[in-house]
Amino acid sequence: MSEIFTQLDHLIVAVEDLKIAENNYKKLFGMDPVWSGTHKELGTSNSLFNFKNTYFELLAATGEGLGADLVNHYLTQDGEGLIGIVFATDDMNKVKLSLEQKGFSLPDSLDGEGINNSDHKIRKWKNLFTFNPENMLP
């Protein structure tokens, strides 16, 4: 694998209607999502489907925030589809430094948090975008 990434973590697909997309992907994958939740600070909701070595995330704008703005931007520009490929790392600072040395201009990392709709469990993570999301928005 890469010197800075440990694995492909997950794929993100922007959708207009999360419930409709979730039902369609349940039929396609032959399984239920393992998580359905919200990112209140980002203004998005998601459903996650687990696979042996990665997971597949459906993401919809359901409120206001940077995440909703990004989802709406992609939906307006390209329609539903793949909007993110997420890699895992053991050292985000090393990733940031390495990518900056290769010419990427990166914003600071952002904390993320999701709350499961059914059991209210919380997931937390850090994001490091390889673009500045604020520069993408109108």
Short mmCIF file of the C-alpha atoms (twelve columns), coordinates in Angstrom:
data_MODEL
# 
_entry.id   MODEL 
# 
loop_
_atom_site.group_PDB 
_atom_site.id 
_atom_site.type_symbol 
_atom_site.label_atom_id 
_atom_site.label_alt_id 
_atom_site.label_comp_id 
_atom_site.label_asym_id 
_atom_site.label_seq_id 
_atom_site.Cartn_x 
_atom_site.Cartn_y 
_atom_site.Cartn_z 
_atom_site.pdbx_PDB_model_num 
ATOM 1   C CA . MET A 1   0.000   0.000  0.000   1 
ATOM 2   C CA . SER A 2   0.951   3.638  0.003   1 
ATOM 3   C CA . GLU A 3   3.473   5.130  2.399   1 
ATOM 4   C CA . ILE A 4   0.773   7.408  3.854   1 
ATOM 5   C CA . PHE A 5   -2.527  5.580  3.353   1 
ATOM 6   C CA . THR A 6   -3.335  2.274  5.038   1 
ATOM 7   C CA . GLN A 7   -6.453  1.322  3.069   1 
ATOM 8   C CA . LEU A 8   -9.436  2.468  1.068   1 
ATOM 9   C CA . ASP A 9   -11.837 3.437  3.857   1 
ATOM 10  C CA . HIS A 10  -15.052 4.096  1.957   1 
ATOM 11  C CA . LEU A 11  -16.833 5.572  -1.055  1 
ATOM 12  C CA . ILE A 12  -19.344 8.437  -0.801  1 
ATOM 13  C CA . VAL A 13  -22.320 8.743  -3.162  1 
ATOM 14  C CA . ALA A 14  -24.453 11.908 -3.133  1 
ATOM 15  C CA . VAL A 15  -28.199 11.268 -3.390  1 
ATOM 16  C CA . GLU A 16  -31.271 13.487 -3.585  1 
ATOM 17  C CA . ASP A 17  -33.539 11.319 -1.413  1 
ATOM 18  C CA . LEU A 18  -31.817 9.122  1.164   1 
ATOM 19  C CA . LYS A 19  -34.755 6.770  1.793   1 
ATOM 20  C CA . ILE A 20  -35.308 6.066  -1.917  1 
ATOM 21  C CA . ALA A 21  -31.569 5.545  -2.495  1 
ATOM 22  C CA . GLU A 22  -31.284 3.339  0.592   1 
ATOM 23  C CA . ASN A 23  -34.104 1.105  -0.654  1 
ATOM 24  C CA . ASN A 24  -32.551 0.855  -4.120  1 
ATOM 25  C CA . TYR A 25  -29.103 -0.041 -2.765  1 
ATOM 26  C CA . LYS A 26  -30.615 -2.547 -0.314  1 
ATOM 27  C CA . LYS A 27  -32.022 -4.371 -3.357  1 
ATOM 28  C CA . LEU A 28  -28.744 -4.070 -5.281  1 
ATOM 29  C CA . PHE A 29  -26.496 -5.205 -2.415  1 
ATOM 30  C CA . GLY A 30  -28.924 -7.713 -0.877  1 
ATOM 31  C CA . MET A 31  -28.397 -6.328 2.618   1 
ATOM 32  C CA . ASP A 32  -29.583 -3.606 4.969   1 
ATOM 33  C CA . PRO A 33  -27.402 -0.645 5.899   1 
ATOM 34  C CA . VAL A 34  -25.504 -1.053 9.171   1 
ATOM 35  C CA . TRP A 35  -25.883 2.620  10.032  1 
ATOM 36  C CA . SER A 36  -28.336 5.376  9.247   1 
ATOM 37  C CA . GLY A 37  -27.623 8.682  10.867  1 
ATOM 38  C CA . THR A 38  -27.139 12.426 10.768  1 
ATOM 39  C CA . HIS A 39  -24.278 14.902 10.814  1 
ATOM 40  C CA . LYS A 40  -26.015 17.868 12.432  1 
ATOM 41  C CA . GLU A 41  -23.122 20.296 12.113  1 
ATOM 42  C CA . LEU A 42  -22.689 19.419 8.420   1 
ATOM 43  C CA . GLY A 43  -26.389 19.409 7.509   1 
ATOM 44  C CA . THR A 44  -26.299 15.882 6.071   1 
ATOM 45  C CA . SER A 45  -27.724 12.426 6.691   1 
ATOM 46  C CA . ASN A 46  -26.249 9.112  5.607   1 
ATOM 47  C CA . SER A 47  -26.675 5.359  5.315   1 
ATOM 48  C CA . LEU A 48  -23.704 2.993  5.443   1 
ATOM 49  C CA . PHE A 49  -23.410 -0.447 3.848   1 
ATOM 50  C CA . ASN A 50  -20.529 -2.599 5.118   1 
ATOM 51  C CA . PHE A 51  -18.424 -4.815 2.912   1 
ATOM 52  C CA . LYS A 52  -15.535 -7.096 3.820   1 
ATOM 53  C CA . ASN A 53  -12.843 -4.472 3.287   1 
ATOM 54  C CA . THR A 54  -14.659 -1.121 3.005   1 
ATOM 55  C CA . TYR A 55  -18.023 0.538  3.275   1 
ATOM 56  C CA . PHE A 56  -20.334 2.414  0.935   1 
ATOM 57  C CA . GLU A 57  -21.921 5.676  2.099   1 
ATOM 58  C CA . LEU A 58  -25.062 7.289  0.732   1 
ATOM 59  C CA . LEU A 59  -25.063 10.991 1.641   1 
ATOM 60  C CA . ALA A 60  -27.936 13.484 1.379   1 
ATOM 61  C CA . ALA A 61  -28.329 17.145 2.276   1 
ATOM 62  C CA . THR A 62  -30.945 17.360 5.016   1 
ATOM 63  C CA . GLY A 63  -30.130 20.650 6.720   1 
ATOM 64  C CA . GLU A 64  -27.707 23.527 6.571   1 
ATOM 65  C CA . GLY A 65  -23.935 23.367 6.756   1 
ATOM 66  C CA . LEU A 66  -20.773 22.763 4.764   1 
ATOM 67  C CA . GLY A 67  -21.692 19.137 4.027   1 
ATOM 68  C CA . ALA A 68  -25.147 20.068 2.725   1 
ATOM 69  C CA . ASP A 69  -23.594 22.796 0.587   1 
ATOM 70  C CA . LEU A 70  -21.136 20.317 -0.936  1 
ATOM 71  C CA . VAL A 71  -23.784 17.660 -1.594  1 
ATOM 72  C CA . ASN A 72  -26.087 20.234 -3.192  1 
ATOM 73  C CA . HIS A 73  -23.201 21.572 -5.279  1 
ATOM 74  C CA . TYR A 74  -22.450 18.106 -6.683  1 
ATOM 75  C CA . LEU A 75  -26.130 17.274 -7.218  1 
ATOM 76  C CA . THR A 76  -26.672 20.523 -9.124  1 
ATOM 77  C CA . GLN A 77  -23.469 20.148 -11.133 1 
ATOM 78  C CA . ASP A 78  -23.485 16.412 -11.904 1 
ATOM 79  C CA . GLY A 79  -26.559 14.761 -10.399 1 
ATOM 80  C CA . GLU A 80  -26.417 11.765 -8.099  1 
ATOM 81  C CA . GLY A 81  -23.181 9.833  -8.026  1 
ATOM 82  C CA . LEU A 82  -19.739 9.321  -6.568  1 
ATOM 83  C CA . ILE A 83  -18.445 12.436 -4.794  1 
ATOM 84  C CA . GLY A 84  -15.763 11.052 -2.526  1 
ATOM 85  C CA . ILE A 85  -13.112 8.390  -2.138  1 
ATOM 86  C CA . VAL A 86  -11.883 8.215  1.439   1 
ATOM 87  C CA . PHE A 87  -8.548  6.727  2.479   1 
ATOM 88  C CA . ALA A 88  -7.535  5.651  5.988   1 
ATOM 89  C CA . THR A 89  -4.264  6.612  7.613   1 
ATOM 90  C CA . ASP A 90  -2.491  6.103  10.899  1 
ATOM 91  C CA . ASP A 91  -0.937  9.589  10.764  1 
ATOM 92  C CA . MET A 92  -2.980  12.451 9.322   1 
ATOM 93  C CA . ASN A 93  -0.204  14.979 9.968   1 
ATOM 94  C CA . LYS A 94  2.179   12.872 7.867   1 
ATOM 95  C CA . VAL A 95  -0.429  12.709 5.081   1 
ATOM 96  C CA . LYS A 96  -0.932  16.480 5.142   1 
ATOM 97  C CA . LEU A 97  2.815   17.184 5.072   1 
ATOM 98  C CA . SER A 98  3.433   14.651 2.290   1 
ATOM 99  C CA . LEU A 99  0.617   16.003 0.106   1 
ATOM 100 C CA . GLU A 100 1.663   19.610 0.659   1 
ATOM 101 C CA . GLN A 101 5.215   18.676 -0.405  1 
ATOM 102 C CA . LYS A 102 3.661   17.306 -3.613  1 
ATOM 103 C CA . GLY A 103 1.956   20.643 -4.324  1 
ATOM 104 C CA . PHE A 104 -1.484  20.183 -2.772  1 
ATOM 105 C CA . SER A 105 -2.904  23.193 -0.968  1 
ATOM 106 C CA . LEU A 106 -4.829  21.730 1.960   1 
ATOM 107 C CA . PRO A 107 -7.106  23.271 4.563   1 
ATOM 108 C CA . ASP A 108 -6.795  22.216 8.197   1 
ATOM 109 C CA . SER A 109 -8.397  18.929 9.188   1 
ATOM 110 C CA . LEU A 110 -12.000 19.011 10.372  1 
ATOM 111 C CA . ASP A 111 -13.631 16.939 13.096  1 
ATOM 112 C CA . GLY A 112 -16.647 14.896 12.069  1 
ATOM 113 C CA . GLU A 113 -19.424 13.379 14.119  1 
ATOM 114 C CA . GLY A 114 -22.414 11.225 13.214  1 
ATOM 115 C CA . ILE A 115 -25.345 10.131 15.365  1 
ATOM 116 C CA . ASN A 116 -27.134 6.862  14.589  1 
ATOM 117 C CA . ASN A 117 -30.877 7.366  14.184  1 
ATOM 118 C CA . SER A 118 -31.857 4.069  15.816  1 
ATOM 119 C CA . ASP A 119 -29.630 3.737  18.890  1 
ATOM 120 C CA . HIS A 120 -28.125 7.268  19.110  1 
ATOM 121 C CA . LYS A 121 -24.564 5.919  19.111  1 
ATOM 122 C CA . ILE A 122 -21.978 8.466  18.062  1 
ATOM 123 C CA . ARG A 123 -19.172 7.988  15.528  1 
ATOM 124 C CA . LYS A 124 -16.265 10.469 15.418  1 
ATOM 125 C CA . TRP A 125 -13.519 10.952 12.871  1 
ATOM 126 C CA . LYS A 126 -11.231 13.536 11.278  1 
ATOM 127 C CA . ASN A 127 -11.418 14.767 7.688   1 
ATOM 128 C CA . LEU A 128 -8.591  16.093 5.565   1 
ATOM 129 C CA . PHE A 129 -9.902  17.261 2.209   1 
ATOM 130 C CA . THR A 130 -7.547  17.317 -0.780  1 
ATOM 131 C CA . PHE A 131 -9.336  20.457 -1.860  1 
ATOM 132 C CA . ASN A 132 -10.603 23.445 0.041   1 
ATOM 133 C CA . PRO A 133 -14.374 22.844 0.194   1 
ATOM 134 C CA . GLU A 134 -15.064 26.520 0.742   1 
ATOM 135 C CA . ASN A 135 -13.474 27.342 -2.638  1 
ATOM 136 C CA . MET A 136 -15.931 25.022 -4.419  1 
ATOM 137 C CA . LEU A 137 -19.052 26.740 -3.240  1 
ATOM 138 C CA . PRO A 138 -20.776 29.559 -5.118  1 
# 
